[in-house]
Amino acid sequence: MTCGRPLPETLIIQVSQGENVGRFGRAVIAAVALSALSLTPTAVYAHDQGVSGETGVALLGSEESSMGWAHYDGDLTDVSTSDDVFEGARATAVMIGMEGSSYFRLRISGIKESASGKEYPAHLHEGPCVGGDGAAAGGHYNTQKEGQLPSPWLVNDQTEVHLDFEVSSDGYARTTVNVPFVPKPGVRSIVFHTDEAPPAGSSPAHLACLPLTIKVFAGAR
């Protein structure tokens, strides 16, 4: 888990509320995105080679010239009946992607006291967030799968967006990550999983989620 300084959100919030991207200019947006990527010492630049430096496996998912963004600020959606530590919690999620890399930041507040000190896995999922049905979010967004590479797909923090976090004593959590790809546009979600180890061969149960619609800047190409 890597924490950087807060990403300037004014631009993202204005764009997400329908502002004309043209008024800011591509250069300004690019500067904001590059600044975000430089905030953490572990920023990934494997896209320069078109492969993951650790795995040597091509990372597909979007063209390098694309510029993507996403923003959410609101309540979490409860998708579990067995654990309510996220009931009443709120979250802010930001994504900026360009030139083959993406920056994600997730902040959560209002988590129940019983979750203090625990670590929870969270991932970008390929489908929408639907209350009461965690399965509706689909599987993890995997850039190899989106690139239509044959299965089994490599699963790690270079092919997926892993936003794992630890809950503080005051019910707050935050995490920032960089990945060497820009997810394709679409209605996605960030899903929070249980902190309990799942049975062999299965994924942790879903506890809560938030919607994250990824869009492409007009005129990015």
Secondary structure, DSSP 8 states (H G I E B T S, - for coil): -B--S----HHHHHHHTT--GGGT-HHHHHHHHHHHHHTSTT---GGGTTB-TTT--B--SS-TT-EEEEEEEEE-EE--SS--TTTT-EEEEEEEEETTEEEEEEEEE---GGGTT-EE-EEEESS---TT-GGGG-SB-BHHHHTT--SS---STTTB-B--EE--TTS-EEEEEEESS---SEEEEEEEE-SS---TTS---EEEEEEEEEEE-TT--
